[in-house]
Amino acid sequence: MYTADKMLRQIPMKTAKLPVILGGLAGYFTPGRTGTEAEVTDTLCGVSGENCVEVRRYLIDHGFLRRERGGGRDWLTPEDEAPP
């Protein structure tokens, strides 16, 4: 099991399972709202514990979050451009 008590306990290594978990985590962000890298990391730390920086990177790498060039601000990928 990857979650318990609404917390991510383990990052799935299976390629097919990771997008499902990431999609659920993306739901913690508000469409159209940007946040600093620190704000996004803080939000993720509340649901993924020690893995929060790694999870943020996965969300960006898999297209669930977008990142301002040069860093600084992140935002939820618009629904019409988000991964399936």
N, C-alpha and C positions, 0 to 999 in steps of 0.2 A: 504494500500500500504506500502511495506517495504522499498522502495527506492524512492528517489527524488533528482534530480540534480546530479545523479551519486554518491549519498551518501546513505549509509545504515541508515535508520531512526529508524528502529525497528527490533529487532531480533524475527523471527517468533517462536511461541511456538508450532505450529503444527509440529509433527515429519516429515511429508512428505514434508513440505516446506523448512525446515532448510537445508537439503543437497543441494537443488537447489541454495539457497543464498550462502552457503559456497563454492560451486563449482565455482560460479561467482567470489567470493573474492579470491579464490586460483589462478585465472587467473592473478592476480597482481604480481605473483612471477615467476621467471625465472627457468625453469627446470635445475637441475644440479648445481645451485648456492646456497651456504649456506649463512646465515646471522646471525648476533647476535640477541639475543632476542630483544634488543633495536631497531635494524634496522627493524625487522619484525613488531614490535609494531608501529614504526613510519610510516611504509607503511600503516598499517591498520588504523591508526589514520587519515590518509588522506582520507579514504573512509568510515570510520565508526564512526568518531567522538569520543564521550565519551566512546563508547562501545569497543574500540580497544583491550584492554587487555582481555575482556570477549570473543571477537570474535577470538582472537588468540588461546585461550584455546579451544573453540569449534572446530576450524580448526584442532588442534592436536587431540582432543578427538574423532573426527569423521574421522580421517585418511587422511585428505587433506594435512596436514603438518606433518613432522617428527621432533622429538626433540632429540638432543644429550643427552645421559644418563648423568644426573647431571646438565642438562641445559647448557646454553651458546650459542649453535648454533641450528638453525632451518633450514629446507629445504623443498621444495615441494616434496611430495610423488611421486616417479616415476609413469609415466602414466600407465604402466602395472600392478601396485600395488594399484593404486588409487581407491577410492570407485566409484561405478557405478554412 
